């Protein structure tokens, strides 16, 4: 490894362990992240995967790597065909619309644009070529259906099937079933090419008119973009099986000498009341609605405060508390708007911060260090020392690596206030009155006038104001702001 790059540890789903990252090519890293199926606006659960991919790109860049990053669009799929039929429009028109809308959402989140944004419909030649290779090698077979020929992958022909998900083949078989119209040899086999039904979009192939199955697309696009395959493949943990397991089987059955990816990184799901957020369950909020109600900074800080591999709880007051932290950071940015002299030794603070980040992208630990160290500096150091640390360590980390706190602080603070007033139905005067009462309560508590503080708490409780005290001070929300 080049001496110009820092050592990074990442948890590899394939091995089940945290490993030192070693690139195929010194100083460079290739990353492929599974992208959206473009039939609707994405929800905040979808967005977590793309925020985590962005964090990976920026972590490797911070460590001195040159990053080549791809994120695909699935622009032909059963969901797209169904939604287009419901709307009475062409499937390609629907997909094109939501490709544009997705890019707008990524821009609203200030996520780095990938160098490659491949679309399935642009890679039909590579897909049919890969399927033909699998048939020739005995790993796939065509099967007659009432609509023409489907092509299936023969799972029994690939001895390493299950190595990513660690699922025994017998368990997979017991939990699988044949769908109506399927003509596969085994319940384990999965479709590579689907014969077109009347009225469906289709392309010509050696097996007749049809379209690719979901799993084959990523394998073919990776081969097209990365001849040496990948350093890192990313996606949500719900993709480990069957999607990523099937990708490995297809790609490595074609060429056993080249692993599809040397490292697999999967982010945990976002859940509400212990259920995965999903459109099928109807318990989702679109990314646009969230940004309109709370702002992009709140979502990104909320995501980064939980380690990427862990489940992220989207319930209770976690969003509201995160909004308060965002406001606090903007107030610090506003306070230290003037650039300080770079006279303080900041090497220790910077090394501590990036040590956390380079240990399996532990942004949550790094954020904790930011708040802890700012608090310590406020108590024990001069104002110039605090300014130096803020401008040379903490603000660059927050803006460049986490992608938050980029706005003008005065405007950002005003926007947060406006969003809160809109959500709670408060006027400017009502909002300021509550704020003033809480400041008075805090002064009374500091002066040990606890009965006076309790009196104000009671008055505010009667107004449906929820007070959240902490060691750092207080914050508040309206009961009407609670998210179920």
N, C-alpha and C positions, 0 to 999 in steps of 0.2 A: 504493500500500500504506500502511496506517495506520502512523504513527510509533510506535504501541504494540506493534508486532510486529517480531520480529527477522528478518533475511534468512536464508532457508534455501535451500541448494542440494540438489537431488535428481537422481539419475540416472534419466532418462526412457527406458524401453525403446523407446518409439515413435520418438524421435529418435536414440537410440543415444548420447546425450550427457548430461553433467551440466548442469543448467539452474538458473537462479534461479527459485524457486517464486513464481508470481504467481496469487493466488486469483481465482475468478470474482467473489466478493463480499469487499470489504475486511474483513480481520480474521476471516474465517471460512474453514473448509476442510471439504469433504465427502470422506469416505473410505469406500470399499466394499471389503471383503475377502472372497474366496471362502472359504466355510466348509466343514464336513464333509458327506460322504454318510453318513447315520447308520444304518449296518448293523452296527457293531462298535465296540469301544473304539479310540480313536486311538493311534497309536504316536508315538515321540519325533520321528520325521521329520515327521509331520503337525504336531506341536506347534511346530516351528520357525516355520512360517508365521504362527501365531497370536501367538507371542512377538514376531515382527517387526512384525506389525500393531499390537500393543500399544505397541511402541517408537515407531512412527510417531505414534500418537495422543499419547503423552506428550511426544514431541519438539516437536510443533506446539503443545501446551499450554504447554510450557516457553518457547516463542518468543512466547507471548502470543495465540495463536489460539483462537477458539471452534471446537471440533471436533464435527462430526456424523458418526458412525461407524455403519456397518451391516455385519453379517456374517451370511450366510445359512445355512440348513439345506436340503440336498437330502434331502427326506423321501419321495421316490418315485423309484425307479431300478431297473435290472435287478439290481444287487447286493442291494438290499433285498428285492426279490421272491424272489430265489433263496434268500437266507438265511432269510427267513420260512418258505418252503416246507420247507427243511431242518429247521427247528424245529417245524413244524406249527402255526404261529401266523399271525395276520393281519399283513399288511405294515405297516399303520398302527400296530399294537401294537408291532411291532419298532422302527419309527422313533421312536415316542414314548419308548420305553425308552432308546434311545441319545441322544436329545435331552437327556434328564435327565442321563444319565451324562456326556455331553460338558460340560454346564454345571458338573457337579461337578468335572471335570478342570480347567476354566478357573478355577474358584474355588480349587482346590488350587495353581494356578500364580500366584494373585493377579493375574490379568489383568483389566483394566478391562472391565466389561460394555458392549457396544455399546448405543446408544440404540435401534437397530433390529435384530431377529433374525428376518427374514422366512423363512417356510417355503414351499416350492414349492406345496404343496397348498392354501395360503391365497390363491394368486394365479392360479388357473386362468382366471378371467375376463380378467385382463390378458394372460395368455399367449395365449389363443385370439384375443383382439382383435388382438394384434400379428401373429400368423400370418395372420389375415384381411387385414390391411393389406399384408403382404408379397405375398400372392397377388394382390391387386388391382393392385399396382404391378409385377407381373411378376417379382418376385424369388423367388417360391416357387410350388410346384405340388403338387396331390394326385396320388397314384399308387395304383392298385389293387394289393392284395396278397391272399393267400388268407384273411386275417383281417379285411379291410376296407381303409380308405384310410390310407396314410401321407401325410405332407406333408414335402416336401424344400425346402431352400433352394437356389436356382439360382446357384451360385458365378459362372458366366460373366456374370451380369447385374450384378455388382458389381465395377467396374474397379479398386478399390483393395485387392482381396483380397491379403493377404500383406504389407501395409505394417507390421504390428507385428513379425512373425517374420522379415521380410526373405527369405522363401522364395519362389523363382520358382515360378510356377504349374505349369510343366512338370515341375519336380522333385516337387511335391506329387502331380501326376497319376501319375507313374511309381512313386511309393511307396504309392499307394492301390489298393484292390481292392474289388470288389463282394462283399458278404456274402450268404450264402444267404437268399433271400426278399426281398432289396431290389429295388425296381422304379424306381430313380432314373434320370434322363436321362444323367447323367455320373458317373463314378467320383469326381469332385470334390465332388459335392453332399452335403449332410449333413441329417440328419433333424431336423424341428421338431416333428412329432407322430407318435406310433407307434400303430398300430391294436392294440387289445387282443387277445391270444391267449386262448383259453378258460381261465377260472379266474384270470386276472390282474386286479388292481385297474384300474378305468377310470372315466372321466368322459365325459359327453356333450359333443359338439362338432359344428360344422357338417360335419365329415368322418366322423362316427360315433363310436362308443365307443373311447376310447384314453387315452393319457397323453402329457405333453410330453416332448420330447427333452431331453438334458442341457444343450445350449448355450442354448436359448431362455429358460430359467428366469431366469438372472441378468439378461439384457437387460430382461425384463418387470418384474422386481422393482425394478431400478434406476429404470426409468421411473415406477413406482408411488410410490417413496419420494423420488426426487430429480427433480422436473419439469424442472430445468435441467441434468440429467445431473451428472457428477462432476468434482471436481477430481482425485482420485487413485483409481485402481483398483489393488488389490494381490492378490498370490497367489504361489505357487511358480513357479519358472522352468519346471517341467514343464507349466504351464498356458498358456504363451505360444502354443503351437500344439498342438492345434487350438482349444482352448476359448476363449481370449481373442481369437484371430483371428476365430473365428466370432461371438463376441459383438459385436465391432465391425461385422462385415458385416451382421448382423441389424439392429442398432440404427440404424446410419447409412444403411442402405438404406431404413428407415422414414422417417428424417428426416435428410437430409444437412446441414441447417443447425445441427445440434447434435451435436458430437463426443460419443461415449459417455464418454470421459474425456480430460482434457487431459494428464494424466501417468499413466504406467504404471510401477509399481514391483514388481520380482520378486525374491524371495529365492532363494538357491542351495539345492541339495539337501543333505541329510544322507546321508553314505555310509559304508559299512563295507567295508573291503578293496576300495576303488575301485568298489563297486557301490552304486547308489541303494538306500536303505532302503525296502522296500515289502512289503506283505502278500503280493503275488503271488510274490515271491522267497523269502518265508519268513525273511528276515534282519532281523526287526524286534523291538523291545522295546516293549511298551505303555508309555504314559506313566505309568500307575499302578505298573507294576513298577519303573520307573526311580525314581519318587518314593519308593516303599517302600524301595528299596535305597540311594539316594543323597540324596534330598531335592530339592525344587523349586529351591532356591537354586543347587544345583550345575548343573542343566540350564540355568537362565537365564543364569548367568555363563558357562557353556560356549558357549552360543549367542552371547552378546554379545561374547565375546573374538575372534570371527571376524566380519569385515564381512559384513553381511547378504546381499550379492550373491555372496559366495564359497561354494565347496563347503565343507562342514563335515565334518572327519574325526572319526568317532566311534570309531575304533579305537585300539589301543595303550593307553597309560596316560593319555590326555588327560583322561578323566573323573576318574581318581584324582588327577591333578595339580590339577585344578580344585577338587575337594573340599578339598584342602589349602589352596588360596587362600581358599576360603570360610571355613574354620576360622581362617585368619590374620586375615581381616577381622573376624570375630566376636571374636577376642581383642583386636584394636584397639578395637572397640566396647566391650568389657568394661573395658578399661584406662581409657578416657576416658568412663566412664558419667556422671560429673558434668559438668553444663553449665558451660562456660567463659564468662568475661566476653567480650562481643563488642567487644574493644578493638583487635584486629589488623586491618589493612587486608587484606581477602580479595578485593578486586575483581579483581586481576590473575589470581589462581588460578581464580576463578569464570569469568572471561571466557575463559581458556585452555581450560577444560573444555568449555564450551558452544560455543566456536568449533569444536571437533572434532565435537561432536554435530550441529551445524547444517550441517556439511559432509557431506551425504549420509548422515546418521545413523551417523557413524563412532564407535559405542560402543566398539569395540575400542581405538581410539586414546585415547579418554577414560579407559577403564579403565587403560591403560598409564600415563597421566598421574597418575591417582590413586595408584598404587603408587610411581611414581617420585618424586612430590612428597612423599608421606608419608616415604619413605626419606630424602629430602634434609632435611626438617624435623626428623626424629629425630636427624640428625647435627649440624645447624647452628643450630636455633632453640630457644627456650625451650619448656618444657612448655605454658605458657599459649598461645603462638602456635600450637603444634600442635593443641591442643584447639579453638581458635577455627576453624582451617581444617577440622578434622574435623567439628565440629558445624554449621558454617555453609556449607560447600561440599561436602565429600566424602560425608558421611553422607546429606544430603538428596538428592544426585544418585543414590546407590546405592539408596536406599529408594523415592524418589518417581518417578524416571525409569526406572531399571532394574528396580525392583520386587523387590530382594533385600535381605537383612539386616534384615528387619522383626521377627524373633523376638527374644525375650530372649536375650542372648548366652550366659549360663551354661547355660540349657537347650539352646540350639542346639549348643554345643560338646559337651555330654553326649550329645545325640542323634547327632552325627557319630561319636562314639566307639562308641556302641551299634551303629550301622549297620556300622561297620568290623569290630567284634568278631563280629557275626552273619555277615557275608560271609566272614570269614577263619576262623571257627571257634575264635577265641581266647577264653579266659576273661579276666576283668578283671585277674587277677594276671599272666597271661602278657602281656597287652597292656602293662601298666605296666612289667613287667620289660624288654621290648624298648625302650620309651620311655626308661627309665633308662639302658640300655646305650648308646643313641644319644646321649643327653646327655653321658655320660661320654666317648664317642668324640669328640664335638665339643670338649670341654674339652681332651682330649689333643692334638688337632690344633692348637688355638689356642696351646698351649704347645710346639708343634713336636715333640711326641712321636709322630711318624708311625708308628713300629713298633707302639706301643701302640694307635693308632687302627686300624691294619691288622689287628691281632689281633682286635679287637672286630668289625670288618667280617667277618672270616672266620667268627667264631662265629655271627654273625647270618645269614650266607649259608647256613650249615649248617642253619639253622632256616627256610630259604626266605624270608628277609626281603630285599626289594629296597630298597636305599638310593638316594635321588636327591639328590645334592649340588647346590647352586647358590650364587651369590654372596650370597644372602640367608640361607643356612643349609642345613638338610637337611629331608628328608621321607622317608617310607618307606611301603611297601605289602608285603603278603604276595603271594607268587607265585600263590597260589590266587585272588587278587582280580583277576588280569588278565582283561580282556575280549577275546574273540577278535573 
